[in-house]
Amino acid sequence: MQRYNFTNPLFLLKIEAMIRRFYILFCLVFMVACDDGDILTVELEFDEELEICDNFVASYLIYNTKSDPNESLTLLLPKPEYEDLFLFPTPEGDPEIIQLSDSDVQFNYRSYNINPNALLCDVITNSELVITEDYPADAGTAEVTVTVLDDDNDGVPNEFEGISGDQYEDGIYWDSQDWDDDGIPDYLDEDDDNDNVLTKFELNDEDDDDDDPTTNPLNSDADVPITGDNFPDYLDDDDDGDGIPTYLEDVDGDKNPRSGSVDQVVDVEGISVYRYLYNHEDYMDPYPDPGKRITTFSRVVTTTFVVRDIDLEVLRTTFISLGTLGTSLTITPAVFDQDED
């Protein structure tokens, strides 16, 4: 049997070279595995589509869940301190920074015995849901970026309603065109001429040549002598040019001059037409002032959360894209302050 001389210098040199190669390889693997501070024992394969529990008295719970395995990422924020994150935009390039070390703010990675998605918003915890592992972050930050998209859903795209100026803290471009001077910019005004007939009912439905309803608009009094005008119906507070404002031709006084047959008359050709669109000497008397209808608009708020520099027992990372939360609201413009940034 061949024997090795372990004191042979050449043999020791080979052993030393092998150990050196192994050490270098180990260091390279370790450096790659720990790049950017990421470790190692969990995989965050979440869809980044967030949901929110806003039914708790003292806090909001923003969360993302998955099954197989059953896990969640949750961010708990106190009320009402962070209410603006679901209402108003953050300045461009300047997200809201929230310290996770704040005792009222909690970020957790958790695992469960069952899928938690439908149970996290329960005010009384469901006994079937058991947290099997819980890893809270006691350091790091959450960066929150909020964008808003406003629309009055009146059939006229914002780009054709004179939107202009700087965005105020509430997200509204208050310096934009306001045709009827009612204090509500046209791009947020369901009724641009303030005649109690919604703009979407004063457009030309047969004009489908382009996406601009202002190119060939309805103008019911265009051919009326003397009192007619060149204003399209959606910007005209006297649509038939009879000298009686449209909102005073509301027969039943419900703040809608086109609410049904009660607001219609029969013209000389025997056709039923809305009174506010029929210029005839028999229909020149105004009805009592019913008041103006309350205007609302829709707001879609997109809130994106990024978590940075957390160190959990099973996860250390410099960056997590937690996801995006979408909120749809119906807004009355009067709720906003018109103060500049």
Secondary structure as the mmCIF struct_conf table of DSSP 4:
data_model
#
loop_
_struct_conf.conf_type_id
_struct_conf.id
_struct_conf.beg_label_comp_id
_struct_conf.beg_label_asym_id
_struct_conf.beg_label_seq_id
_struct_conf.end_label_comp_id
_struct_conf.end_label_asym_id
_struct_conf.end_label_seq_id
TURN_TY1_P TURN_TY1_P1 PHE A 6 THR A 7
HELX_RH_AL_P HELX_RH_AL_P1 PRO A 9 ALA A 33
TURN_TY1_P TURN_TY1_P2 CYS A 34 CYS A 34
HELX_RH_3T_P HELX_RH_3T_P1 ASP A 35 GLY A 37
STRN STRN1 ILE A 39 LEU A 40
BEND BEND1 THR A 41 THR A 41
STRN STRN2 GLU A 49 GLU A 49
STRN STRN3 GLU A 51 CYS A 53
BEND BEND2 PHE A 56 ALA A 58
STRN STRN4 SER A 59 LYS A 66
TURN_TY1_P TURN_TY1_P3 SER A 67 ASN A 70
STRN STRN5 GLU A 71 PRO A 78
TURN_TY1_P TURN_TY1_P4 LYS A 79 TYR A 82
HELX_RH_3T_P HELX_RH_3T_P2 GLU A 83 PHE A 86
TURN_TY1_P TURN_TY1_P5 LEU A 87 LEU A 87
BEND BEND3 PHE A 88 PHE A 88
HELX_LH_PP_P HELX_LH_PP_P1 PRO A 89 PRO A 91
TURN_TY1_P TURN_TY1_P6 GLU A 92 GLY A 93
STRN STRN6 GLU A 96 GLN A 99
TURN_TY1_P TURN_TY1_P7 LEU A 100 SER A 101
BEND BEND4 ASP A 102 ASP A 102
TURN_TY1_P TURN_TY1_P8 SER A 103 ASP A 104
STRN STRN7 GLN A 106 TYR A 112
BEND BEND5 ASN A 113 ILE A 114
TURN_TY1_P TURN_TY1_P9 ASN A 117 CYS A 121
BEND BEND6 VAL A 123 ILE A 124
HELX_LH_PP_P HELX_LH_PP_P2 THR A 125 ASN A 126
TURN_TY1_P TURN_TY1_P10 SER A 127 GLU A 128
STRN STRN8 ILE A 131 ALA A 137
BEND BEND7 ASP A 138 ALA A 139
STRN STRN9 THR A 141 ASP A 151
BEND BEND8 ASP A 154 VAL A 156
HELX_RH_3T_P HELX_RH_3T_P3 ASN A 158 PHE A 160
TURN_TY1_P TURN_TY1_P11 GLU A 161 GLY A 162
BEND BEND9 GLY A 165 GLY A 165
TURN_TY1_P TURN_TY1_P12 GLU A 169 ASP A 170
BEND BEND10 GLY A 171 GLY A 171
TURN_TY1_P TURN_TY1_P13 TRP A 174 ASP A 175
BEND BEND11 SER A 176 SER A 176
TURN_TY1_P TURN_TY1_P14 TRP A 179 ASP A 180
BEND BEND12 ASP A 182 ILE A 184
HELX_RH_3T_P HELX_RH_3T_P4 ASP A 186 LEU A 188
BEND BEND13 GLU A 190 ASP A 191
TURN_TY1_P TURN_TY1_P15 ASP A 192 ASP A 193
BEND BEND14 ASP A 195 VAL A 197
HELX_RH_3T_P HELX_RH_3T_P5 THR A 199 PHE A 201
BEND BEND15 GLU A 202 LEU A 203
TURN_TY1_P TURN_TY1_P16 ASP A 205 GLU A 206
BEND BEND16 ASP A 209 ASP A 211
TURN_TY1_P TURN_TY1_P17 PRO A 213 THR A 214
BEND BEND17 THR A 215 ASN A 216
TURN_TY1_P TURN_TY1_P18 SER A 220 ASP A 223
BEND BEND18 VAL A 224 VAL A 224
TURN_TY1_P TURN_TY1_P19 PRO A 225 THR A 227
BEND BEND19 ASN A 230 ASN A 230
HELX_RH_3T_P HELX_RH_3T_P6 ASP A 233 LEU A 235
BEND BEND20 ASP A 237 ASP A 238
TURN_TY1_P TURN_TY1_P20 ASP A 239 ASP A 240
BEND BEND21 ASP A 242 ILE A 244
HELX_RH_3T_P HELX_RH_3T_P7 THR A 246 LEU A 248
TURN_TY1_P TURN_TY1_P21 VAL A 251 ASP A 252
BEND BEND22 ASP A 254 LYS A 255
TURN_TY1_P TURN_TY1_P22 PRO A 257 ARG A 258
BEND BEND23 SER A 259 GLY A 260
HELX_RH_3T_P HELX_RH_3T_P8 SER A 261 ASP A 263
STRN STRN10 GLN A 264 VAL A 266
TURN_TY1_P TURN_TY1_P23 VAL A 268 GLU A 269
BEND BEND24 GLY A 270 GLY A 270
STRN STRN11 SER A 272 TYR A 274
HELX_RH_3T_P HELX_RH_3T_P9 ARG A 275 LEU A 277
HELX_RH_3T_P HELX_RH_3T_P10 GLU A 281 TYR A 283
HELX_LH_PP_P HELX_LH_PP_P3 ASP A 285 ASP A 289
HELX_LH_PP_P HELX_LH_PP_P4 LYS A 292 THR A 295
STRN STRN12 PHE A 297 ARG A 308
BEND BEND25 ASP A 309 ASP A 309
STRN STRN13 ILE A 310 ASP A 311
BEND BEND26 GLU A 313 VAL A 314
STRN STRN14 LEU A 315 THR A 317
BEND BEND27 THR A 318 THR A 318
STRN STRN15 ILE A 320 ILE A 331
HELX_RH_3T_P HELX_RH_3T_P11 PRO A 333 VAL A 335
BEND BEND28 PHE A 336 PHE A 336
#
